[in-house]
Amino acid sequence: PLLPPELLRSVPVVAGVAALLAASAALFGSLFVATYFLQDVQRLDPLACALRVLPLALLMVLGAPLCPPLQRRFGPRRTATAGAALLTLGVLLLSRLDATAGALPVGGCAALLGAGFVTLMVTATSVVVHRAPEAHAGVAGGLQQTAMNVGPALGVATATLLLAL
């Protein structure tokens, strides 16, 4: 078989891959819509848009090294759940912004997206790689990368569909 059944029976591996797929879909779908919102609704130029979402990148860079200590202290399940909650909150708040939203609310949503995504991504990746049977660690890493590539495509496709409704 293409994927070893033993790997697919590992609940932590499957849960980690599913979390990565969903999180990357949520992040990229949200960023796709946010780009249109900032440029078409708020009439911002590309540089102004980039500056508004800069907190996302900053929190991802600064947050990644904090994730392993959080996992050791709270465990991977609670750490990933916290990341998913932050990401979800960022998506929900971003969806509530209107044409008058200033830089602070947009940046705050971007910060939540970045903090949530990096926390979930680092934790889920760690779980997928470390909880896979040793003989299938390479395949598990491939599944992780596949989820991180397919998720954004699904997120953008879903966002496009929702925008068309």
C-alpha positions in Angstrom: 0.0 0.0 0.0 1.0 3.6 -0.6 0.4 4.5 3.0 1.3 1.9 5.7 -1.8 0.8 7.5 0.1 0.9 10.8 0.7 4.6 10.3 -3.0 5.3 9.5 -4.0 3.5 12.7 -1.9 5.9 14.8 -4.5 8.3 16.2 -1.9 11.0 17.1 -0.5 11.0 13.5 -3.9 11.1 11.8 -5.1 13.8 14.2 -1.9 15.9 13.7 -2.2 15.6 9.9 -5.9 16.6 10.0 -5.1 19.5 12.3 -2.4 20.7 9.9 -4.8 20.4 6.9 -7.6 22.3 8.7 -5.3 25.0 10.1 -3.5 25.7 6.9 -6.9 25.8 5.0 -8.3 28.3 7.6 -5.2 30.5 7.5 -4.8 30.7 3.7 -8.5 31.0 3.1 -8.7 33.9 5.6 -5.7 35.6 4.1 -7.1 35.2 0.6 -10.4 36.9 1.7 -8.5 39.5 3.8 -6.5 40.6 0.7 -9.7 41.4 -1.2 -11.2 43.1 1.9 -8.2 45.3 2.4 -7.7 46.2 -1.2 -11.3 46.4 -2.6 -13.3 47.4 0.5 -10.8 49.5 2.4 -9.1 50.7 -0.8 -5.6 50.1 0.6 -2.6 49.7 -1.6 -0.5 46.5 -1.4 2.1 48.0 1.0 -0.5 49.2 3.4 -2.2 45.8 3.3 1.1 44.1 4.0 1.8 46.4 7.0 -1.7 45.6 8.4 -1.0 41.9 8.4 2.6 42.1 9.5 1.8 41.1 13.1 0.9 37.6 11.6 4.4 37.1 10.4 6.0 38.6 13.5 4.1 36.3 15.9 4.9 33.3 13.8 8.6 34.1 13.9 8.6 35.0 17.6 6.1 32.3 18.6 7.8 29.2 17.0 10.6 28.9 19.6 8.0 29.2 22.4 6.0 26.2 21.3 8.3 23.4 22.5 8.4 24.7 26.1 4.6 25.1 26.0 4.3 21.5 24.8 6.6 20.3 27.6 4.6 22.3 30.2 1.0 21.7 29.0 1.3 18.7 26.7 0.7 18.6 23.0 -3.1 18.3 23.2 -3.6 21.4 25.3 -1.0 23.4 23.3 -2.6 22.4 20.0 -6.1 23.2 21.3 -4.9 26.6 22.4 -3.4 27.2 19.0 -6.6 26.1 17.3 -8.7 28.4 19.6 -6.5 31.4 18.8 -6.6 30.7 15.0 -10.4 30.2 15.1 -10.8 33.4 17.1 -8.7 35.3 14.6 -10.8 33.9 11.7 -14.1 34.8 13.4 -13.0 38.3 14.4 -11.6 38.9 10.9 -14.9 38.0 9.4 -16.6 40.6 11.6 -14.5 43.6 10.4 -16.2 46.3 8.3 -15.0 49.0 5.9 -14.3 51.3 8.8 -11.9 48.9 10.6 -8.6 50.5 11.3 -5.1 49.2 11.5 -5.4 48.0 15.1 -8.3 45.6 14.6 -6.9 44.2 11.4 -3.5 43.8 13.0 -5.0 42.2 16.1 -6.8 39.6 13.9 -3.6 39.0 12.0 -1.7 38.5 15.3 -4.3 36.0 16.5 -4.0 34.1 13.2 -0.2 34.1 13.4 -0.1 33.0 17.1 -2.7 30.4 16.6 -1.3 28.9 13.4 2.3 28.7 14.6 1.3 27.1 17.9 -0.9 24.5 16.1 1.6 23.9 13.3 4.7 23.4 15.5 2.8 21.2 17.9 1.0 19.1 15.2 4.2 18.7 13.3 6.0 17.5 16.4 3.3 15.0 17.2 3.2 13.6 13.6 6.9 13.1 13.4 7.5 11.9 17.0 4.5 9.6 17.3 4.8 7.9 14.0 6.2 4.4 14.1 10.0 4.7 13.6 9.9 2.7 10.4 7.4 5.1 8.9 8.8 8.4 10.1 9.6 9.4 6.5 6.1 8.7 5.3 4.7 10.6 8.2 6.8 13.6 7.3 5.6 13.3 3.8 2.0 13.3 5.0 2.7 16.4 7.1 4.1 18.2 4.1 1.2 17.1 1.9 -1.3 18.5 4.5 0.6 21.7 4.6 0.4 22.0 0.7 -3.2 20.7 0.2 -4.7 22.7 3.1 -4.0 26.1 1.6 -5.4 25.1 -1.8 -8.6 23.8 0.0 -8.8 27.0 2.0 -8.5 29.3 -1.0 -10.9 27.1 -3.0 -13.5 27.2 -0.2 -13.1 30.9 0.3 -13.6 31.5 -3.4 -16.7 29.4 -3.3 -18.1 31.3 -0.3 -17.3 34.6 -1.9 -19.2 33.6 -5.0 -22.4 32.8 -3.1 
